[in-house]
């Protein structure tokens, strides 16, 4: 009987992990597809931290730095706000396999509770350099 209970607990845990998708990122990616209906997106692939390109990591650091500078300028830390990078970075390809953009985000936290998520769309320029071309905020409540 203990083995049967253990089996069900393990199966339930595996299902919970699998079902735990990033719904906010999925919504953001869906909106990207709606915004650019002429582009035939192939995949929005979650990268492991070691696979994130150095230039995208630099953009992440710069954007979080800008957010922190804004918060310092308006004394937002004293009002209970805090900010941190969200670990997920997505590589976005089109049919044919070319990487056209990356998405990443920061968490905006109020009094210890995640309040919203700020998404950044790093777009590839003609010369191959990525830049932040769009910023979107999504409430988490």
VONU-422707 format. One record per atom (N, C-alpha, C): residue in three letters; atom name; x, y, z. Coordinates in Angstrom, 2 decimals, always signed. Layout:
N
> ALA/CA/X/Y/Z
...
//
This chain:
141
> UNK/N/+0.82/-1.19/+0.00
> UNK/CA/+0.00/+0.00/+0.00
> UNK/C/+0.86/+1.26/+0.00
> UNK/N/+1.95/+1.25/+0.77
> UNK/CA/+2.85/+2.41/+0.82
> UNK/C/+3.45/+2.67/-0.55
> UNK/N/+3.80/+1.61/-1.27
> UNK/CA/+4.38/+1.77/-2.61
> UNK/C/+3.37/+2.39/-3.56
> UNK/N/+2.11/+1.99/-3.42
> UNK/CA/+1.07/+2.54/-4.27
> UNK/C/+0.87/+4.04/-3.99
> UNK/N/+0.84/+4.42/-2.72
> UNK/CA/+0.70/+5.82/-2.35
> UNK/C/+1.90/+6.61/-2.84
> UNK/N/+3.10/+6.07/-2.66
> UNK/CA/+4.32/+6.73/-3.13
> UNK/C/+4.28/+6.92/-4.64
> UNK/N/+3.81/+5.91/-5.37
> UNK/CA/+3.70/+6.00/-6.82
> UNK/C/+2.77/+7.15/-7.22
> UNK/N/+1.59/+7.24/-6.58
> UNK/CA/+0.65/+8.31/-6.89
> UNK/C/+1.21/+9.68/-6.56
> UNK/N/+1.91/+9.79/-5.44
> UNK/CA/+2.53/+11.07/-5.09
> UNK/C/+3.58/+11.48/-6.11
> UNK/N/+4.39/+10.53/-6.54
> UNK/CA/+5.42/+10.84/-7.54
> UNK/C/+4.77/+11.22/-8.87
> UNK/N/+3.73/+10.50/-9.27
> UNK/CA/+3.05/+10.81/-10.53
> UNK/C/+2.40/+12.19/-10.45
> UNK/N/+1.77/+12.51/-9.33
> UNK/CA/+1.15/+13.82/-9.17
> UNK/C/+2.19/+14.92/-9.21
> UNK/N/+3.35/+14.70/-8.56
> UNK/CA/+4.44/+15.69/-8.57
> UNK/C/+4.94/+15.92/-9.99
> UNK/N/+5.14/+14.86/-10.73
> UNK/CA/+5.62/+14.99/-12.11
> UNK/C/+4.60/+15.75/-12.95
> UNK/N/+3.31/+15.46/-12.76
> UNK/CA/+2.27/+16.16/-13.51
> UNK/C/+2.26/+17.63/-13.14
> UNK/N/+2.40/+17.95/-11.85
> UNK/CA/+2.39/+19.34/-11.40
> UNK/C/+3.54/+20.12/-12.00
> UNK/N/+4.71/+19.53/-12.05
> UNK/CA/+5.88/+20.20/-12.63
> UNK/C/+5.65/+20.45/-14.11
> UNK/N/+5.11/+19.45/-14.80
> UNK/CA/+4.85/+19.59/-16.22
> UNK/C/+3.78/+20.64/-16.50
> UNK/N/+2.77/+20.70/-15.64
> UNK/CA/+1.67/+21.63/-15.85
> UNK/C/+2.03/+23.05/-15.46
> UNK/N/+3.13/+23.23/-14.75
> UNK/CA/+3.53/+24.55/-14.29
> UNK/C/+4.20/+25.32/-15.42
> UNK/N/+3.38/+25.90/-16.30
> UNK/CA/+3.91/+26.66/-17.43
> UNK/C/+3.95/+28.14/-17.07
> UNK/N/+4.69/+28.86/-17.82
> UNK/CA/+4.79/+30.30/-17.62
> UNK/C/+3.69/+30.98/-18.42
> UNK/N/+2.52/+31.09/-17.83
> UNK/CA/+1.35/+31.62/-18.53
> UNK/C/+1.52/+33.07/-18.95
> UNK/N/+2.22/+33.86/-18.14
> UNK/CA/+2.42/+35.27/-18.47
> UNK/C/+3.32/+35.39/-19.70
> UNK/N/+4.40/+34.61/-19.74
> UNK/CA/+5.29/+34.62/-20.92
> UNK/C/+4.54/+34.10/-22.15
> UNK/N/+3.73/+33.07/-21.96
> UNK/CA/+2.95/+32.55/-23.09
> UNK/C/+2.01/+33.62/-23.65
> UNK/N/+1.38/+34.38/-22.76
> UNK/CA/+0.50/+35.47/-23.20
> UNK/C/+1.30/+36.54/-23.95
> UNK/N/+2.46/+36.89/-23.41
> UNK/CA/+3.32/+37.88/-24.07
> UNK/C/+3.71/+37.41/-25.47
> UNK/N/+4.08/+36.15/-25.59
> UNK/CA/+4.49/+35.61/-26.90
> UNK/C/+3.30/+35.54/-27.86
> UNK/N/+2.13/+35.23/-27.32
> UNK/CA/+0.93/+35.23/-28.16
> UNK/C/+0.66/+36.63/-28.71
> UNK/N/+0.86/+37.62/-27.88
> UNK/CA/+0.65/+39.01/-28.32
> UNK/C/+1.68/+39.43/-29.36
> UNK/N/+2.89/+38.92/-29.26
> UNK/CA/+3.90/+39.19/-30.29
> UNK/C/+3.42/+38.64/-31.62
> UNK/N/+2.91/+37.42/-31.61
> UNK/CA/+2.41/+36.82/-32.85
> UNK/C/+1.24/+37.63/-33.41
> UNK/N/+0.38/+38.14/-32.55
> UNK/CA/-0.75/+38.97/-33.00
> UNK/C/-0.27/+40.31/-33.55
> UNK/N/+0.78/+40.86/-32.94
> UNK/CA/+1.29/+42.17/-33.35
> UNK/C/+1.95/+42.10/-34.73
> UNK/N/+2.54/+40.96/-35.05
> UNK/CA/+3.25/+40.80/-36.32
> UNK/C/+2.65/+39.62/-37.10
> UNK/N/+1.42/+39.75/-37.59
> UNK/CA/+0.78/+38.62/-38.27
> UNK/C/+1.48/+38.20/-39.56
> UNK/N/+2.25/+39.09/-40.15
> UNK/CA/+2.95/+38.76/-41.40
> UNK/C/+4.19/+37.90/-41.16
> UNK/N/+4.66/+37.83/-39.91
> UNK/CA/+5.85/+37.03/-39.59
> UNK/C/+5.42/+35.62/-39.24
> UNK/N/+6.09/+34.65/-39.81
> UNK/CA/+5.78/+33.25/-39.54
> UNK/C/+6.74/+32.73/-38.46
> UNK/N/+6.34/+32.94/-37.19
> UNK/CA/+7.16/+32.49/-36.07
> UNK/C/+7.15/+30.97/-36.01
> UNK/N/+8.30/+30.41/-35.75
> UNK/CA/+8.41/+28.97/-35.64
> UNK/C/+8.38/+28.52/-34.19
> UNK/N/+9.18/+29.19/-33.34
> UNK/CA/+9.33/+28.69/-31.97
> UNK/C/+9.72/+29.80/-31.00
> UNK/N/+9.17/+29.71/-29.81
> UNK/CA/+9.56/+30.54/-28.67
> UNK/C/+10.19/+29.55/-27.69
> UNK/N/+11.52/+29.46/-27.70
> UNK/CA/+12.22/+28.41/-26.95
> UNK/C/+12.87/+28.97/-25.70
> UNK/N/+12.53/+28.38/-24.56
> UNK/CA/+13.14/+28.75/-23.29
> UNK/C/+14.59/+28.27/-23.28
> UNK/N/+15.51/+29.20/-23.04
> UNK/CA/+16.93/+28.87/-23.01
> UNK/C/+17.38/+28.53/-21.60
> UNK/N/+18.35/+27.64/-21.49
> UNK/CA/+18.98/+27.40/-20.20
> UNK/C/+19.93/+28.59/-19.96
> UNK/N/+20.20/+28.93/-18.70
> UNK/CA/+21.03/+30.11/-18.40
> UNK/C/+22.38/+30.11/-19.13
> UNK/N/+22.99/+28.96/-19.31
> UNK/CA/+24.29/+28.93/-19.98
> UNK/C/+24.19/+29.13/-21.49
> UNK/N/+22.99/+29.01/-22.05
> UNK/CA/+22.80/+29.19/-23.49
> UNK/C/+22.42/+30.63/-23.88
> UNK/N/+22.20/+31.49/-22.89
> UNK/CA/+21.83/+32.87/-23.19
> UNK/C/+23.07/+33.61/-23.71
> UNK/N/+22.99/+34.20/-24.90
> UNK/CA/+24.13/+34.92/-25.46
> UNK/C/+24.58/+36.09/-24.57
> UNK/N/+25.85/+36.39/-24.60
> UNK/CA/+26.43/+37.44/-23.76
> UNK/C/+25.78/+38.80/-24.03
> UNK/N/+25.48/+39.10/-25.29
> UNK/CA/+24.88/+40.41/-25.58
> UNK/C/+23.47/+40.52/-25.01
> UNK/N/+22.75/+39.42/-24.91
> UNK/CA/+21.41/+39.43/-24.32
> UNK/C/+21.52/+39.56/-22.81
> UNK/N/+22.49/+38.89/-22.21
> UNK/CA/+22.73/+39.05/-20.76
> UNK/C/+23.06/+40.51/-20.44
> UNK/N/+23.83/+41.14/-21.31
> UNK/CA/+24.18/+42.55/-21.12
> UNK/C/+22.93/+43.44/-21.21
> UNK/N/+22.05/+43.16/-22.17
> UNK/CA/+20.80/+43.91/-22.27
> UNK/C/+19.95/+43.73/-21.02
> UNK/N/+19.91/+42.50/-20.49
> UNK/CA/+19.16/+42.24/-19.26
> UNK/C/+19.69/+43.10/-18.11
> UNK/N/+21.00/+43.09/-17.95
> UNK/CA/+21.62/+43.87/-16.88
> UNK/C/+21.35/+45.36/-17.05
> UNK/N/+21.46/+45.84/-18.29
> UNK/CA/+21.21/+47.26/-18.56
> UNK/C/+19.77/+47.65/-18.22
> UNK/N/+18.82/+46.80/-18.62
> UNK/CA/+17.41/+47.13/-18.39
> UNK/C/+17.08/+47.10/-16.89
> UNK/N/+17.62/+46.12/-16.17
> UNK/CA/+17.39/+46.09/-14.73
> UNK/C/+18.05/+47.31/-14.08
> UNK/N/+19.23/+47.68/-14.54
> UNK/CA/+19.91/+48.87/-14.03
> UNK/C/+19.09/+50.12/-14.25
> UNK/N/+18.47/+50.25/-15.43
> UNK/CA/+17.59/+51.40/-15.71
> UNK/C/+16.40/+51.43/-14.77
> UNK/N/+15.82/+50.26/-14.53
> UNK/CA/+14.68/+50.17/-13.63
> UNK/C/+15.07/+50.54/-12.20
> UNK/N/+16.23/+50.06/-11.75
> UNK/CA/+16.71/+50.38/-10.41
> UNK/C/+17.03/+51.87/-10.27
> UNK/N/+17.62/+52.46/-11.29
> UNK/CA/+17.89/+53.90/-11.26
> UNK/C/+16.59/+54.71/-11.18
> UNK/N/+15.59/+54.30/-11.93
> UNK/CA/+14.29/+54.95/-11.86
> UNK/C/+13.72/+54.86/-10.45
> UNK/N/+13.81/+53.66/-9.84
> UNK/CA/+13.28/+53.46/-8.49
> UNK/C/+14.02/+54.32/-7.47
> UNK/N/+15.33/+54.42/-7.63
> UNK/CA/+16.12/+55.26/-6.71
> UNK/C/+15.74/+56.73/-6.86
> UNK/N/+15.54/+57.17/-8.08
> UNK/CA/+15.20/+58.57/-8.34
> UNK/C/+13.89/+58.99/-7.68
> UNK/N/+12.96/+58.07/-7.58
> UNK/CA/+11.64/+58.38/-7.02
> UNK/C/+11.43/+57.76/-5.64
> UNK/N/+12.51/+57.31/-4.98
> UNK/CA/+12.45/+56.73/-3.63
> UNK/C/+11.42/+55.60/-3.53
> UNK/N/+11.34/+54.78/-4.56
> UNK/CA/+10.36/+53.70/-4.57
> UNK/C/+10.70/+52.57/-3.60
> UNK/N/+11.98/+52.42/-3.29
> UNK/CA/+12.37/+51.36/-2.35
> UNK/C/+11.76/+51.63/-0.97
> UNK/N/+11.72/+52.91/-0.57
> UNK/CA/+11.13/+53.28/+0.72
> UNK/C/+9.62/+53.01/+0.75
> UNK/N/+9.00/+52.94/-0.41
> UNK/CA/+7.56/+52.69/-0.49
> UNK/C/+7.23/+51.20/-0.62
> UNK/N/+8.26/+50.35/-0.50
> UNK/CA/+8.03/+48.91/-0.52
> UNK/C/+8.24/+48.22/-1.85
> UNK/N/+8.72/+48.94/-2.84
> UNK/CA/+8.94/+48.33/-4.16
> UNK/C/+10.33/+47.71/-4.22
> UNK/N/+10.45/+46.61/-4.95
> UNK/CA/+11.74/+46.01/-5.25
> UNK/C/+11.67/+45.38/-6.64
> UNK/N/+12.84/+45.05/-7.18
> UNK/CA/+12.92/+44.63/-8.58
> UNK/C/+13.98/+43.55/-8.70
> UNK/N/+13.75/+42.58/-9.59
> UNK/CA/+14.75/+41.56/-9.84
> UNK/C/+14.55/+40.96/-11.23
> UNK/N/+15.63/+40.42/-11.77
> UNK/CA/+15.54/+39.73/-13.06
> UNK/C/+14.71/+38.46/-12.90
> UNK/N/+13.88/+38.19/-13.87
> UNK/CA/+13.25/+36.87/-13.98
> UNK/C/+14.23/+36.03/-14.79
> UNK/N/+14.43/+34.80/-14.39
> UNK/CA/+15.48/+33.97/-15.00
> UNK/C/+15.21/+33.54/-16.44
> UNK/N/+13.95/+33.53/-16.87
> UNK/CA/+13.62/+32.97/-18.18
> UNK/C/+13.96/+33.91/-19.33
> UNK/N/+14.69/+33.37/-20.29
> UNK/CA/+15.00/+34.07/-21.54
> UNK/C/+14.54/+33.15/-22.67
> UNK/N/+13.78/+33.71/-23.60
> UNK/CA/+13.26/+32.94/-24.73
> UNK/C/+13.93/+33.40/-26.01
> UNK/N/+14.32/+32.43/-26.81
> UNK/CA/+14.87/+32.67/-28.15
> UNK/C/+13.72/+32.46/-29.13
> UNK/N/+13.52/+33.42/-30.02
> UNK/CA/+12.39/+33.36/-30.94
> UNK/C/+12.92/+33.22/-32.36
> UNK/N/+12.47/+32.17/-33.02
> UNK/CA/+12.90/+31.91/-34.39
> UNK/C/+11.71/+31.98/-35.34
> UNK/N/+12.03/+32.20/-36.60
> UNK/CA/+11.02/+32.17/-37.66
> UNK/C/+11.24/+30.92/-38.47
> UNK/N/+10.28/+30.65/-39.36
> UNK/CA/+10.45/+29.52/-40.26
> UNK/C/+11.76/+29.69/-41.01
> UNK/N/+12.54/+28.66/-41.07
> UNK/CA/+13.87/+28.74/-41.66
> UNK/C/+14.94/+28.73/-40.58
> UNK/N/+14.52/+28.94/-39.32
> UNK/CA/+15.44/+28.80/-38.20
> UNK/C/+16.18/+30.05/-37.74
> UNK/N/+16.01/+31.19/-38.40
> UNK/CA/+16.73/+32.40/-38.01
> UNK/C/+16.19/+32.96/-36.70
> UNK/N/+17.11/+33.30/-35.79
> UNK/CA/+16.72/+33.95/-34.53
> UNK/C/+16.45/+35.42/-34.84
> UNK/N/+15.22/+35.85/-34.55
> UNK/CA/+14.84/+37.24/-34.85
> UNK/C/+14.70/+38.10/-33.61
> UNK/N/+14.48/+37.46/-32.46
> UNK/CA/+14.40/+38.23/-31.23
> UNK/C/+14.55/+37.32/-30.02
> UNK/N/+14.77/+37.96/-28.88
> UNK/CA/+14.80/+37.30/-27.58
> UNK/C/+13.82/+38.05/-26.69
> UNK/N/+13.19/+37.33/-25.78
> UNK/CA/+12.37/+37.99/-24.78
> UNK/C/+12.91/+37.64/-23.40
> UNK/N/+12.85/+38.63/-22.50
> UNK/CA/+13.24/+38.42/-21.11
> UNK/C/+12.44/+39.38/-20.26
> UNK/N/+12.51/+39.24/-18.95
> UNK/CA/+11.65/+40.08/-18.11
> UNK/C/+12.26/+40.33/-16.74
> UNK/N/+11.70/+41.32/-16.06
> UNK/CA/+12.01/+41.65/-14.67
> UNK/C/+10.74/+41.53/-13.86
> UNK/N/+10.89/+41.11/-12.60
> UNK/CA/+9.77/+41.09/-11.67
> UNK/C/+9.73/+42.42/-10.92
> UNK/N/+8.55/+42.97/-10.79
> UNK/CA/+8.34/+44.17/-10.00
> UNK/C/+7.54/+43.74/-8.78
> UNK/N/+8.10/+43.97/-7.61
> UNK/CA/+7.57/+43.42/-6.37
> UNK/C/+7.14/+44.55/-5.44
> UNK/N/+5.98/+44.42/-4.83
> UNK/CA/+5.47/+45.41/-3.88
> UNK/C/+5.27/+44.72/-2.53
> UNK/N/+5.99/+45.20/-1.52
> UNK/CA/+5.90/+44.65/-0.17
> UNK/C/+6.11/+43.14/-0.13
> UNK/N/+7.08/+42.66/-0.90
> UNK/CA/+7.44/+41.25/-0.91
> UNK/C/+6.58/+40.36/-1.78
> UNK/N/+5.58/+40.92/-2.45
> UNK/CA/+4.67/+40.14/-3.29
> UNK/C/+4.86/+40.56/-4.76
> UNK/N/+5.12/+39.59/-5.67
> UNK/CA/+5.25/+39.96/-7.08
> UNK/C/+3.97/+40.66/-7.57
> UNK/N/+4.15/+41.86/-8.12
> UNK/CA/+3.02/+42.68/-8.54
> UNK/C/+2.83/+42.65/-10.05
> UNK/N/+3.95/+42.74/-10.78
> UNK/CA/+3.88/+42.72/-12.24
> UNK/C/+5.20/+42.22/-12.81
> UNK/N/+5.16/+41.99/-14.09
> UNK/CA/+6.34/+41.52/-14.80
> UNK/C/+6.54/+42.41/-16.00
> UNK/N/+7.73/+42.97/-16.13
> UNK/CA/+8.07/+43.85/-17.25
> UNK/C/+8.84/+43.01/-18.28
> UNK/N/+8.26/+42.91/-19.48
> UNK/CA/+8.88/+42.13/-20.56
> UNK/C/+9.63/+43.05/-21.51
> UNK/N/+10.73/+42.54/-22.01
> UNK/CA/+11.56/+43.24/-22.98
> UNK/C/+11.67/+42.37/-24.22
> UNK/N/+11.57/+43.02/-25.35
> UNK/CA/+11.71/+42.34/-26.64
> UNK/C/+13.00/+42.83/-27.28
> UNK/N/+14.00/+41.98/-27.29
> UNK/CA/+15.29/+42.32/-27.92
> UNK/C/+15.24/+41.88/-29.38
> UNK/N/+15.26/+42.86/-30.27
> UNK/CA/+15.06/+42.63/-31.70
> UNK/C/+16.40/+42.72/-32.43
> UNK/N/+16.54/+41.88/-33.44
> UNK/CA/+17.75/+41.89/-34.25
> UNK/C/+17.66/+42.98/-35.31
> UNK/N/+18.69/+43.86/-35.31
> UNK/CA/+18.79/+44.88/-36.36
> UNK/C/+19.32/+44.24/-37.63
> UNK/N/+19.34/+44.98/-38.70
> UNK/CA/+19.85/+44.50/-39.98
> UNK/C/+21.30/+44.06/-39.87
> UNK/N/+22.09/+44.77/-39.03
> UNK/CA/+23.50/+44.42/-38.89
> UNK/C/+23.74/+43.28/-37.90
> UNK/N/+22.67/+42.68/-37.37
> UNK/CA/+22.79/+41.53/-36.48
> UNK/C/+22.86/+41.85/-35.00
> UNK/N/+22.91/+43.12/-34.64
> UNK/CA/+22.98/+43.54/-33.24
> UNK/C/+21.56/+43.56/-32.66
> UNK/N/+21.42/+43.09/-31.42
> UNK/CA/+20.12/+43.11/-30.76
> UNK/C/+19.98/+44.38/-29.92
> UNK/N/+18.78/+44.93/-29.90
> UNK/CA/+18.46/+46.10/-29.09
> UNK/C/+17.06/+45.90/-28.51
> UNK/N/+16.75/+46.59/-27.43
> UNK/CA/+15.41/+46.49/-26.84
> UNK/C/+14.47/+47.36/-27.65
> UNK/N/+13.56/+46.72/-28.34
> UNK/CA/+12.65/+47.41/-29.22
> UNK/C/+11.27/+47.63/-28.65
> UNK/N/+10.94/+46.91/-27.59
> UNK/CA/+9.61/+47.05/-27.00
> UNK/C/+9.67/+46.63/-25.54
> UNK/N/+8.94/+47.36/-24.70
> UNK/CA/+8.82/+47.04/-23.28
> UNK/C/+7.33/+46.97/-22.97
> UNK/N/+6.91/+45.91/-22.28
> UNK/CA/+5.49/+45.74/-21.94
> UNK/C/+5.37/+45.27/-20.50
> UNK/N/+4.41/+45.81/-19.77
> UNK/CA/+4.17/+45.41/-18.39
> UNK/C/+2.91/+44.55/-18.33
> UNK/N/+2.99/+43.46/-17.55
> UNK/CA/+1.86/+42.57/-17.36
> UNK/C/+1.61/+42.40/-15.86
> UNK/N/+0.41/+42.74/-15.40
> UNK/CA/+0.10/+42.56/-13.97
> UNK/C/+0.03/+41.07/-13.62
> UNK/N/+0.42/+40.74/-12.41
> UNK/CA/+0.39/+39.36/-11.96
> UNK/C/-0.78/+39.09/-11.03
> UNK/N/-1.51/+40.11/-10.68
> UNK/CA/-2.65/+39.94/-9.76
> UNK/C/-3.96/+39.90/-10.50
//
